[in-house]
């Protein structure tokens, strides 16, 4: 499929970018997309939750009342989970929520996500650009020219560009990443995806 290449003012340059059908026009595999997004979100979890169990509660270990004759259930410790301030039964423990997925499935998930966005006409290609100094105003002008200043957008660079990245860092609705950081979650989380020309070759070679 072909997409017109725009400049940073939103005007067509007269050139066309050829997007590989094997990356941007496949039949999406929804289950692969689900698994990859699930893994991404699982990896974001710290897993540092912890509740004290009865062995970790501070308190006396003496038997709190005699075994028989009280008319109530026998009780041996104030740290028992049935008492207020006692330990918690089966409470959360620190754990790693991550799980493994094979590379072919993750590659399929990214191609499926890109194909979904391409089918929704949510992909743009612009010529490579840079800024002399980091300035949010300059980056906002680019977004306005492309008509995506009010949308959640993802800008994909071919190589890391510090000035462009720093110019976008104050904006909540826009994210700038390099092609190596592209993930299924980030693709689907954006309403519009803007590829710089220099990023396409690396993405297609990596996913083909």
JOHU-V635517 format. One line per field, one symbol per residue. phi: phi as a letter, one per 30 degrees, with the letter a starting at -180 (. if undefined). psi: psi as a letter, one per 40 degrees, with the letter a starting at -180 (. if undefined). burial: I if it has 16 or more other C-alpha atoms within 10 Angstrom, else O. A space follows every 10 residues. Layout:
phi->???
psi->???
burial->???
//
This chain:
phi->.cbddccdci cddjcbcccd ddccbcddcd dddeddddde ddddddicda cdcddcddld cdddaddbic ibddbcbddd ddcdiddcdh ddbeacddbc bddddddddd dddddddddd hccbbbdeba cdbdaddddd ddddddibdc cdbbcccdbd bddddddcdd cdcbbcbddd cdbedddddc dbcccdeddd ddddddcd
psi->iihhhiaeee iheeiihhhh dedefihhhd dddddddddd ddeehdfeih ihideehhii eiheiidiee eiiihdieei eeiheiihhf iiihiheiii iidddddddd ddddddddde fehihiiiii idihhddddd dddddeffde ihihhhidih hddddddede hdeihhiide ehidddddei dhhhhidedd dddddde.
burial->OOIIIIIIOO OOOOOOIOII OOIIIIOIIO OIIOIIIOII OOOOOOOOOO OIIIOOOOOO OOOOOOOOOO OOOOOOIIII OOOOOIIIOO OOOOOOOIOO OOOOIIIIII IIIIIIIIOO OOIIIIIOOO OOOIIIOOII OIIOOIOIIO OIIIIIIIOO OOIIIOIIIO OOIIIIIIIO OOIIIIIIOI IIIIIIIIII OOIIOOOO
//
